[in-house]
């Protein structure tokens, strides 16, 4: 198994049921102070630069060209996604804001945030903290049902209080009741489009 295959498997495989101890399981609630700093960040040059760099990495990664910051791209028939590994140049607070920003961008496409939850689990000698936003497109009862990009799950993972990655997965429905899912690349473009420069 190659190094890439190993990383890919760790990021996108389903939980294997190994023993673990749940320490925290709660809904996410942001303070007014956090929200004020978050909105300030979304209007900053720092956020514009990061979003543009991420779009460039995704765009060129699709062409088989590696760029920093590096992304892992998941592509399959019904599940598509990206994983962004933390690097110190992001700044810890900004990485946290990026996680919430991605959810807000998805909501702007007519999605409803179904749940935002924080869990903390003890896994051997690792304490894993995970924040997760789960979003679904607004439901229509006229078939075939519009599903946009499918259900979207965004996770922010820390291990032993150190940021590790943000992962976004869009899972679409293959059922005939639903329209075919839209192109995931369009979702990525929308998420990273704030003040984005031309990628070409």
N, C-alpha and C positions, 0 to 999 in steps of 0.2 A: 504494500500500500504506500503511495507517495505521501509526502508531507502535506500537499494540498488536500488529498483525499482524507487524511487524518483530521485536519482542521475542519474541512467541510462536514465530516461526519459528526464531530463534536458540536458544531454549531446548529445543525439542522435535523439531527436524529431525534426521535421521540424519547421521552424519559424511559429508562430501563428498569425502574422499580427497585433500585438498590436502596438499602436501608438509609433513612434520613430522619432527622428530628425537626419538626416545625417549631420555630421559635416565635415567629410573628406572622399574622395573617389579618390584614386590615385594609380598609379602603384608603385610597390616597386623598389627602386633604392638603391643599397648598395655603400657606399663610399669605396675608396681604403683603407682607414684606417680600416674600418670594415672588409673588405675582408682579409687584412693581418692578423688581429687578429683571424678571423675565421679559416684561414688555419693553423695558429699556434696552435689553440685549437684542431683541428682535429688530429694533430700529438702528442698531449700531453697525459700523463698518466691520467690526469683528465678526458678526453673524453673516454679513454679506460675503465676506471673504471665505468663511468656512463653508457656506452653502455652495458657493461657486466651485470651490475645490472639490467638494463631494460630488457635485454634478459632473465635473471633468473626470473624476476617477471612475464614476459609473459609466459615463459615455464611452470613454476609451477602454475601460474594462470589457465592455461588450464587444469591442473590436479586437480583444486579445492583447491590449497594451496596458501594462502596469504603470500606475501613477500614484504618487502620494497625495492625500492619505489613501492607503490601500483598503479596498472593499472586498468582501467575499460575496459573490453573486450566486443566488440560487435560481435555477430555471428548470421547470418541469411542466407537464401538461396542466396541472391544476394548482400548483403551489409555486409562487415566485417570491423572491425576497432579496434582501441585502443584509450584511452584517458589517458594522463599522467598529473597528478596534480602537480602543482608547489610546491616545498618545499624549504625553505631557504638554505638548504645545497647544492642545485644545483648551486647556484649563478645566479643572474639575467642574466648576459651576457652569461653564458654558456647555459642557457635554450633557449635563443634566437638563439645561434649557433646550438643547437640541432635541432631546427625547420628547419633551412636551410640545415643542414646536412642530415636530413631525405629526403628532396627533392632531394639532390644530389645523395643519394643512390638509390632512385627510378629512377632517370635519367640514372644511370649506368646499368639499366636493359633494356635499349632501349626505354625509355619513352621520350616524348617531353614535356617540360614545356610550356603549352599553355598560362598561365597567372599567374602573381604574383601581388596581389593587397592588398592595405591597406585601411581599412575603419574605421571610428570612428563614433559612433552613441550615441545619448543621449537617454537613456531609463529610464524615471523617474528620480530618483536621482543617477543613475549609468551611467557613461561614459564608453562604451565598445569600446575598440580598438581591431581590428582583422586583422591579417596578414594572407593571404591565398595563397598557391601555388596549382595550378590545373594542373595535368599532365595526358597525354593520351599516350597509347602505339602507336608506329609508325604504321601507317595504311597500311595494305595490301589489295589489291583488289581481291585476290584469296580467294574464299569461300571454306570451312568455314574460316572466318577471325580469325587470332590469336589475342586474346585480353589480353594475360598474366593474370593479376589480375583484369582487368577492369580499369576504370578511377579512379585516385587517387587524393583525396583532402586532404591537410594538413592545419590545422588552428592553429594559435597561438593567444590566447585570453588574454587580460588584462582588468581588471575592475578598474576604477578610478586609472589608471596608476600602478596597481599592477598585476604582472603575475598570471594567474589562471591555464591555462592548454594548452597542445598541443594535438590536436585530429587529427588522420589520419583515413580516410574512403576510402575503395576500393569498388566501385560499378561496378558489372559486368553486362553484357548483357545476358538476357535469350533467345534472338532471335536465331533462327536456323542458321542464317547467320554466327554466331560466334562459335568458338570452346569453349568448356567448360573452365571456368576460372580455373587458377592454384590455388593451396592450399595457402590460406592467410598466414599460418604459415611459408611457405618458404619465403614470402615477409618480414615478421617480422624478420626472421633469417638473411636475407640479410641486412636489415636496421641496425640491431644491431650487425653485425658480425665483425666490426673492432676490431682486437686484442682481440676477445672474447675468454674466457676460455670455456672448455668443460662444458656443463650444467649438465652432468650426474655424 
